[in-house]
Structure formats: C-alpha cells, structure tokens
C-alpha cells in the first residue's frame, strides 16, 4: 500500500529493462502505443514483492464487484513472473532476469521520471535508458475484459547483435586488437591491407619492446655488478643489442612474385632472405650452391664450359709464347 491506496506500490531499487518512458510504443503491430517498462525486482527485496502481491489481490477484489459480477475467474492472471522460470510462452527468461521477479508496467499517460537529487525536476530523455536503476510507483487496476493482464517481455535479438558489434568494435579500437573477420581480410588481401590490419598491434608491440629493452638494461647492470662483486670478468661498457623478432601475416604469393621480379636487381642472398619459405638463408644459399655443383658433375660438358668461362683470357699479342705474366 502506498499513499493509502491498497492497489498502489512504491518499489525498492529495481533495474529498468525495455524502458519506453519517453516515447510510447505499441506492444504489437497495430496495437495502441503506450509508455512501458519492465521491472527486474531482486528476490532479496521481499517487501516489494509482498506489496505487489497485496496490490494484485486488492485489484482482484475490486474487480469482483465492478467487472466480474461477483464471479472470480478460476485462473487469475498475475502481472509478475519468476525470472528463474519461463515466460507464459514456455521460453526461459534471459540471464539478466535470473534472481529477479519480472514485471511489466504500462500506461497511456506519459510518466514523470525524476532524479533522486531533485524530485521536482524531470530527467532529460538522454538520462533515461534501459539498464538504469530506480524506484517505481505502480498501481494495479481492477481486471478489465476478464482478468488482470500484463505485457509479455519481447526480446529483440537484433538489439543484442547491435550491442555486441559495438562492444567488439570498441574493444578492438581501444585495446588495439586484431579483427580476424574484418572485410579487408576477405578474398585475397594484398600486403597493404594486411599491414593496415596489424598497424594497431604494431603500436602495442613497439611499446612492449621498449619496456623489455629497459628491463634488459637493468638486468645487464645487475649482472655486471654481480660479476664485479664476485671477482669475475667485467663487461662494463660492452655494447649489447637485444633483437625481438615479430611474426606478421603476409600474402605469400605476392611476396614470392616480388622475389622473382627482383632477380638481377638484388643479390641472391637478399632475395633468399626475403622469401617467405626460407627460415635459414645461409643454409638455403649453401643448398643452392651444392645443387649447382652436383648439376655440373652430372654434365661434364657443362662443367668444362663453365670452368673455361671462368678462366682469365690469354694474351698472345706480340708473338709471345702464350704464357701470361
């Protein structure tokens, strides 16, 4: 009971869901638009639950005389549900309803929404949103058209998808993350697309590398001091370079084509080092050299030709004996 009205209740702190308190919305297409809100009442708030139950019974008693002509319906509809159970449709409530009583309130008239710091001033629409907490003043009415009815919670899956997408984008942008499902990675992305995808990760890697470099300098200082205290060799003043390798996704086809197009422009060693399939350039160069030598041994004519081509020219000018100085 609130303000001497048995059918009026002032709740404790509840969470507001599907808050349509600034603009009326029809529960079904073609229905009458109403201002509405779904209340998530903690089960720990036994006082509010008791007040709501009492208000429902008061509304039912009033409806006995005004609506039902003294014949109470055998199954009285109630506007409050157990959030740990299922909806009237048989579908379980969402996780946000667990541990709560769920009730939807609606009105044709625009409700007054005020702040706790100034109850004489209405909140702006920007300050009224689903998920906020507040105390709600509700009233149960005598059952019209055969019973005490309620609005059923309708879960719009698109809202959750939109919120999830916004949260994902915010995490990737603010945490400098990597989105593996970015449209730029579809099809056959070129190297520029891949580098742009990794740009934020590179920024993070640069910061981490600087921190590790500073940590290594502190560690080397400790080692030098330990060696000096124990009579070991001193490495004070020695230059130490710490190299961090990074693995970055690349377009192998594009990289291989660039290597092929660089033949005759760059040295074989540089080209081999840039090839994506090579992990040890020196070993790969040695293998290439060994394969060429085996090919020469297998073809004596080619071996003789190459050997003769590599010999210096003979100078026979002036009628000499053909010997070179």
Secondary structure, 3 states (H helix, E strand, C coil): CECCECCEEECCCEEEEEEEEEEEECCCCCCCCEEEEEEEEECCCHHHHHHHHHHHHHHHHHHHHHCCCCCCCCCCCCCEEECCCECCCCCECCHHHCCEEEEEEEECCCCCCEECCEEEEECCHHHCCCCCEECCEEECCCCECCECCCCCCCCCHHHHHHHHHHHHHHHHHHCCCCCCCCHHHCCCCCHHHHHHHCHHHHHHHHHHHHHHHHHHHHHHHHHHHHHHHCCCCCCCCCCCCCCCCCCCCCCHHHHHHHHHHCECCECHHHHHHHCCCCCCHHHHHHHHHHHHHHHHHHCHHHHHHHHHHHCCCCCCCCCCCCCCC
